[in-house]
């Protein structure tokens, strides 16, 4: 195990990270050719979890991570797909889906256990939102408020009765 270029964080072997995903996040169930070609939301979110964890805790390139996810035609996921999922995992998928967030916290705990067994201290991340995540959250809240205001404006009798 060594350090990858331009990163301070120590990396685990990809087999260790994939074993953690197998044991705690149904990796074998969702990483099948049948599901890898699908764009259903719950499958996209699970793949994003796998991409994010593998990217952050192994030294694999984006193309190598995509090669782990092959669809029915034998075509691996593109590096751009992996990059998109990694960038949006925390700010979108984990923020709005509590199930994915809970799975991520379990996996993160197990991976951190492996890092401490290897002798690396675990850095505590701040619980603050990034600026991007905060802006995204505000936009989402605005959409909800505007929908509610539109509902009150269009159907005032129904809203007042409730």
C-alpha positions as CSV (number, residue, x, y, z in Angstrom):
1,X,0.0,0.0,0.0
2,X,1.4,3.4,-0.9
3,X,0.4,6.9,-1.6
4,X,-1.0,7.9,-5.0
5,X,0.1,11.0,-6.9
6,X,-1.2,14.3,-5.7
7,X,-3.1,12.8,-2.8
8,X,-2.2,12.9,0.9
9,X,-4.6,10.1,1.9
10,X,-3.2,6.6,2.2
11,X,-5.0,4.0,0.0
12,X,-6.1,0.5,0.7
13,X,-5.9,-2.4,-1.8
14,X,-8.9,-2.5,-4.1
15,X,-9.7,-6.1,-2.9
16,X,-10.1,-4.9,0.7
17,X,-12.4,-2.0,-0.4
18,X,-14.5,-4.2,-2.6
19,X,-14.8,-6.8,0.2
20,X,-16.2,-4.1,2.4
21,X,-18.7,-3.1,-0.3
22,X,-19.6,-6.8,-0.7
23,X,-20.2,-7.3,3.0
24,X,-22.0,-4.1,3.8
25,X,-23.4,-2.5,0.6
26,X,-24.7,-5.4,-1.6
27,X,-21.9,-4.9,-4.2
28,X,-22.5,-8.3,-5.8
29,X,-26.2,-7.8,-6.0
30,X,-26.1,-4.5,-7.8
31,X,-22.9,-4.8,-9.8
32,X,-24.2,-7.2,-12.4
33,X,-24.3,-6.8,-16.2
34,X,-28.1,-6.7,-15.9
35,X,-28.1,-3.7,-13.6
36,X,-25.1,-1.8,-14.9
37,X,-26.8,-0.8,-18.1
38,X,-29.9,0.5,-16.2
39,X,-30.6,4.1,-15.5
40,X,-33.1,3.6,-12.7
41,X,-32.5,6.0,-9.8
42,X,-31.8,3.5,-7.1
43,X,-29.3,1.7,-9.3
44,X,-27.6,4.9,-10.3
45,X,-27.3,5.9,-6.6
46,X,-25.8,2.5,-5.6
47,X,-23.3,2.7,-8.4
48,X,-22.4,6.3,-7.3
49,X,-21.8,4.9,-3.8
50,X,-19.5,2.3,-5.2
51,X,-17.7,4.7,-7.5
52,X,-17.2,7.2,-4.7
53,X,-15.8,4.7,-2.1
54,X,-13.6,3.0,-4.6
55,X,-12.3,6.3,-5.9
56,X,-11.6,7.8,-2.5
57,X,-10.0,4.7,-0.9
58,X,-8.0,3.0,-3.7
59,X,-5.5,4.4,-6.1
60,X,-7.5,3.3,-9.1
61,X,-8.0,5.6,-12.0
62,X,-11.5,6.6,-13.2
63,X,-11.2,4.4,-16.2
64,X,-10.1,1.4,-14.1
65,X,-13.1,1.9,-11.8
66,X,-15.4,2.1,-14.8
67,X,-13.9,-1.2,-16.0
68,X,-15.3,-2.9,-12.9
69,X,-18.8,-2.2,-14.0
70,X,-19.7,-3.9,-17.3
71,X,-23.1,-3.9,-18.9
72,X,-24.9,-6.7,-20.9
73,X,-23.0,-5.8,-24.1
74,X,-19.7,-6.1,-22.4
75,X,-19.1,-2.3,-22.4
76,X,-17.5,-0.8,-19.2
77,X,-18.7,2.4,-17.7
78,X,-16.9,5.5,-19.1
79,X,-14.5,7.5,-17.0
80,X,-16.8,10.5,-17.3
81,X,-19.7,8.6,-15.8
82,X,-17.5,7.7,-12.8
83,X,-16.3,11.3,-12.5
84,X,-19.9,12.6,-12.6
85,X,-21.0,10.1,-9.9
86,X,-18.0,10.9,-7.6
87,X,-18.6,14.7,-7.9
88,X,-22.3,14.4,-7.2
89,X,-22.4,11.7,-4.6
90,X,-22.1,13.8,-1.4
91,X,-24.0,16.9,-2.7
92,X,-26.9,15.1,-4.3
93,X,-27.3,11.3,-3.7
94,X,-26.2,11.1,-0.1
95,X,-27.9,14.4,0.8
96,X,-31.4,13.5,-0.5
97,X,-31.4,9.7,0.0
98,X,-31.1,8.7,3.7
99,X,-30.7,5.1,2.8
100,X,-27.6,5.8,0.6
101,X,-26.2,8.1,3.3
102,X,-26.6,5.4,6.0
103,X,-24.9,2.8,3.7
104,X,-22.1,5.2,3.1
105,X,-21.6,5.8,6.8
106,X,-21.4,2.1,7.5
107,X,-19.0,1.5,4.6
108,X,-16.9,4.5,5.7
109,X,-16.7,3.2,9.2
110,X,-15.5,-0.2,8.0
111,X,-13.0,1.2,5.6
112,X,-11.6,3.5,8.4
113,X,-11.3,0.4,10.6
114,X,-9.0,-1.1,7.9
115,X,-7.0,2.1,7.7
116,X,-6.4,2.1,11.4
117,X,-5.4,-1.5,11.3
118,X,-2.8,-0.5,8.7
119,X,-1.5,2.1,11.1
120,X,-2.9,5.3,9.5
121,X,-4.7,7.8,11.7
122,X,-8.2,8.7,10.7
123,X,-8.7,12.4,10.1
124,X,-12.0,13.7,11.4
125,X,-13.9,15.6,8.7
126,X,-15.8,18.7,9.6
127,X,-19.6,18.3,9.5
128,X,-19.9,21.6,7.6
129,X,-21.5,21.6,4.1
130,X,-19.3,22.7,1.2
131,X,-20.3,25.8,-0.6
132,X,-21.6,23.8,-3.5
133,X,-23.7,21.5,-1.3
134,X,-25.2,24.5,0.6
135,X,-26.2,26.3,-2.7
136,X,-27.7,23.1,-3.9
137,X,-29.7,22.7,-0.7
138,X,-30.9,26.3,-0.9
139,X,-32.1,25.8,-4.5
140,X,-33.9,22.6,-3.5
141,X,-35.6,24.4,-0.6
142,X,-36.6,27.3,-2.9
143,X,-38.3,24.9,-5.3
144,X,-40.3,23.4,-2.5
145,X,-41.4,26.8,-1.3
146,X,-42.4,28.0,-4.8
147,X,-44.4,24.8,-5.3
148,X,-46.2,25.4,-2.0
149,X,-46.9,29.0,-2.9
150,X,-48.2,28.0,-6.3
151,X,-50.5,25.5,-4.7
152,X,-51.9,28.1,-2.2
153,X,-52.4,30.6,-5.1
154,X,-54.2,28.1,-7.4
155,X,-56.2,26.3,-4.8
156,X,-56.8,28.6,-1.8
157,X,-60.0,26.7,-0.6
158,X,-58.3,23.3,-0.4
159,X,-55.3,24.6,1.5
160,X,-57.3,26.5,4.1
161,X,-59.5,23.5,4.9
162,X,-56.4,21.4,5.7
